[in-house]
Amino acid sequence: MALTGISYVAIALLGLVFGSFFNVAIYRWPQEDRQQREWIINPSHCPHCGARIRPYDNIPLLSFILLRGRCRDCHAAISWRYPAVEAGTAMLWLLTAWAVTRFGLSGLAPQQLSLWHVVFAIFFASLYLLTIIIDFQTSIIPDEINVAQLVGAWLFMWVCHGATLSPSWQSSLIGMFVLSAFFLVLALFGGMGFGDAKLAVGMGALFGWPLIVATGFIGVLLGGIVAITLLIVLKAQGRYKRHIPIPFGPYLALAGFICMFRGHELVSWYLRLFHL
């Protein structure tokens, strides 16, 4: 399967549009106030003066440039996060589409795939991007992400039939509980947030067993590397504190993105390494 140049342009433009939509989700999903969470009903507004953002001031990237990074009404600075998320989403969509057509998905060669596989890969990559940004900012993984991932995994299996990341419905159901049950036990003892356990449910449905175990292992490895590095840096700067909360969701999400493309290969490599 191959995509044309026009297809990549369309993917990039859609990525910019959805990046603008993701900015609203990133801002409103973690809110406890129901009024703030109803992002479809409530129009976008300036967080400083409350003025409603006009449609022509909400064009991805272009409006930020034309407004010179400031609100039209109160002239307060607009966070660089907004254009960064828009551009980052477009780049992520392009990278994901290119990777699917070039390398295939985990355990699936490019010739086995269809346009639906590109769509689903972009969908899950977007959820992982949202998880990384929101969890880093707020230490919260919104339930909307977890539900979307779970429903998306089942739709993926239904639409694409046998050519999915989870080899079977049975594997998908087992995967939903393997890693999430372990994370739930850790959460009950205060070693992890409940959001991580819920995130693992949807990932388990997508990857199935045993790929979800590899995803969890890579997530722990990535998180451990960052935690140790942070510990060394803080000690060297004399700013070390005994209890420093480090969100785990971003590393699990990054591991999910890696395993979406190379999960089965990593599992096979591990089994060969230890002659299993």
C-alpha positions in Angstrom: 0.0 0.0 0.0 1.3 3.5 -0.9 0.0 7.0 -0.4 0.3 9.8 -3.0 1.8 13.2 -2.4 -1.8 14.7 -2.3 -2.7 12.2 0.4 0.1 13.4 2.6 -0.9 17.0 2.0 -4.4 16.2 3.0 -3.2 14.3 6.1 -1.0 17.2 7.2 -3.9 19.7 6.8 -6.3 17.5 8.7 -3.6 17.1 11.4 -3.5 20.9 11.8 -7.3 21.1 12.1 -7.4 18.2 14.6 -4.4 19.7 16.4 -6.6 22.8 17.1 -9.4 20.6 18.3 -6.9 18.7 20.6 -5.8 22.0 22.1 -9.4 22.5 23.4 -9.5 18.9 24.7 -6.2 19.3 26.5 -7.5 22.4 28.2 -11.0 21.2 29.1 -10.9 17.5 29.6 -9.0 17.6 32.9 -11.4 20.2 34.3 -13.6 19.0 37.1 -16.2 21.6 36.3 -18.8 20.1 33.9 -19.3 23.4 32.2 -15.7 23.5 31.3 -15.7 19.9 30.1 -18.5 20.4 27.7 -16.1 21.5 25.0 -18.5 20.8 22.1 -21.2 23.0 23.5 -19.1 25.9 24.8 -17.3 28.0 22.3 -13.6 28.7 22.6 -12.6 31.8 24.6 -9.6 33.7 25.8 -8.5 32.3 29.2 -7.4 35.8 30.2 -10.3 38.1 29.3 -13.0 35.6 28.5 -13.7 37.0 25.0 -15.1 34.6 22.5 -12.5 33.6 19.9 -13.7 34.5 16.4 -13.7 31.8 13.7 -11.1 33.7 11.6 -8.9 33.9 14.7 -9.0 30.1 15.1 -7.3 29.0 11.9 -4.5 26.6 12.9 -1.0 28.2 12.9 -2.0 31.0 10.6 -4.1 32.9 13.2 -1.3 32.7 15.7 1.1 34.2 13.2 -1.3 37.0 12.1 -2.2 37.9 15.7 1.5 37.8 16.6 0.8 35.4 19.4 -1.6 37.8 21.2 -5.3 37.9 21.9 -7.2 40.3 19.6 -9.2 41.7 22.5 -6.9 42.0 25.6 -3.6 41.5 23.8 -2.5 38.9 26.4 0.2 36.5 25.1 -1.2 33.2 23.6 0.7 30.2 24.9 3.2 28.7 22.4 1.6 25.3 23.3 -1.3 26.0 20.9 0.7 26.2 17.7 3.1 23.6 18.9 0.3 21.1 19.4 -1.2 21.9 16.0 2.2 21.5 14.2 3.1 18.5 16.3 -0.2 16.8 15.5 0.3 17.3 11.7 3.9 16.0 12.0 2.7 13.0 14.0 0.0 12.2 11.5 2.5 12.4 8.6 5.0 10.2 10.5 2.4 7.6 11.4 1.0 7.4 7.9 4.5 7.1 6.4 5.5 4.5 8.9 2.4 2.4 8.2 3.0 2.4 4.5 6.8 1.9 4.8 7.1 -0.6 7.6 3.5 -1.9 8.3 2.1 -2.4 11.7 3.3 -4.8 14.4 3.2 -8.2 12.9 1.6 -7.0 9.7 3.4 -6.3 6.5 2.5 -3.2 4.4 1.0 -5.3 1.7 -1.5 -6.7 4.2 -2.8 -3.3 5.1 -5.5 -1.0 3.8 -6.3 2.7 4.2 -8.3 1.8 7.3 -5.1 0.7 9.0 -3.6 4.1 8.4 -6.8 5.8 9.8 -6.7 3.6 13.0 -3.0 4.0 13.5 -3.4 7.8 13.3 -6.3 7.6 15.7 -4.4 5.7 18.4 -1.2 7.8 17.9 -3.4 10.9 18.5 -4.7 9.4 21.8 -1.2 8.7 22.9 -0.2 12.2 22.1 -3.1 13.6 24.2 -2.1 11.2 27.0 1.5 12.4 27.0 0.6 16.1 27.1 -2.3 16.0 29.6 -0.6 13.6 32.0 2.6 15.6 32.0 0.6 18.8 32.7 -2.0 17.6 35.2 -1.1 14.1 36.3 -4.5 13.1 35.0 -5.5 10.7 32.2 -9.1 11.7 31.2 -11.6 8.9 31.0 -12.5 10.1 27.5 -9.1 8.9 26.3 -9.5 5.5 27.9 -13.0 5.0 26.5 -12.0 6.1 23.1 -9.1 3.7 23.0 -11.2 0.8 24.1 -14.0 1.4 21.6 -11.4 2.2 18.9 -9.6 -1.2 19.5 -12.9 -3.1 19.1 -13.8 -1.1 16.0 -10.4 -1.8 14.6 -10.9 -5.6 15.0 -14.4 -5.4 13.5 -13.5 -3.2 10.5 -10.2 -4.8 9.6 -11.2 -8.3 10.5 -8.1 -10.5 11.1 -5.5 -8.0 10.1 -5.2 -6.3 13.5 -2.7 -6.0 16.3 -4.5 -8.4 18.5 -4.6 -11.9 17.0 -8.1 -12.7 18.3 -11.0 -11.5 20.4 -9.8 -13.9 23.1 -6.4 -12.4 23.1 -7.9 -8.9 23.2 -10.1 -9.8 26.2 -7.1 -11.3 28.1 -5.0 -8.3 27.3 -7.5 -6.0 28.8 -6.9 -7.5 32.3 -3.3 -8.7 32.3 -1.5 -5.4 32.7 -4.4 -3.3 34.1 -4.8 -5.8 37.0 -1.2 -5.4 37.9 -1.4 -1.6 37.7 -4.6 -1.7 39.8 -2.8 -3.5 42.6 0.0 -0.9 42.5 -2.6 1.9 42.5 -4.3 0.5 45.6 -1.0 0.6 47.4 -0.3 4.1 46.3 2.4 3.2 43.9 0.6 4.4 40.7 -2.5 6.3 39.6 -5.8 4.6 38.7 -5.6 6.4 35.4 -2.7 4.3 34.3 -4.6 1.1 35.1 -7.6 2.3 33.0 -5.2 3.3 30.2 -3.9 -0.2 30.2 -7.4 -1.7 29.7 -7.7 0.0 26.3 -4.1 -0.8 25.3 -4.7 -4.4 26.2 -7.7 -4.6 24.0 -5.7 -3.2 21.1 -2.6 -5.2 21.5 -3.9 -8.4 23.1 -1.7 -10.9 24.9 1.3 -11.1 25.1 2.1 -7.8 23.3 0.5 -5.7 26.1 3.1 -7.2 28.5 5.9 -6.0 26.2 4.2 -2.6 26.1 4.2 -2.4 29.9 7.8 -3.5 30.1 9.0 -0.9 27.6 6.9 1.8 29.5 8.5 0.9 32.8 12.0 0.9 31.1 11.4 4.3 29.6 10.0 5.7 32.8 12.9 4.2 34.8 15.5 5.8 32.6 13.9 9.2 32.9 13.4 8.9 36.7 17.0 7.9 37.3 18.3 10.7 35.0 16.1 13.2 36.8 17.3 11.9 40.2 21.0 12.3 39.2 20.4 15.9 37.8 18.4 17.0 40.9 21.0 15.6 43.3 23.8 17.4 41.3 21.8 20.7 41.6 21.0 20.2 45.2 17.3 20.2 44.6 16.5 16.6 45.3 13.3 15.8 47.3 12.4 12.4 48.7 9.0 12.3 47.0 8.9 13.6 43.5 5.7 12.5 41.6 6.5 11.3 38.0 3.5 10.6 35.8 3.8 7.1 34.2 1.1 7.6 31.5 3.3 9.4 29.1 5.9 6.6 29.1 3.2 3.9 28.7 1.7 5.9 25.8 5.1 6.2 24.1 5.6 2.5 24.6 2.2 1.9 23.0 3.3 4.0 19.9 6.5 2.0 19.7 4.8 -1.4 20.0 2.1 -0.4 17.5 4.9 -0.7 14.8 7.5 -3.0 16.3 5.9 -4.8 19.2 5.9 -8.3 17.8 9.4 -7.9 16.5 10.6 -6.8 20.0 8.9 -9.8 21.6 10.5 -12.2 19.0 13.9 -10.6 19.7 13.5 -11.0 23.4 12.5 -14.7 23.1 15.5 -15.4 20.8 17.8 -13.6 23.1 17.0 -15.9 26.0 16.4 -18.9 23.8 12.8 -19.2 24.8 
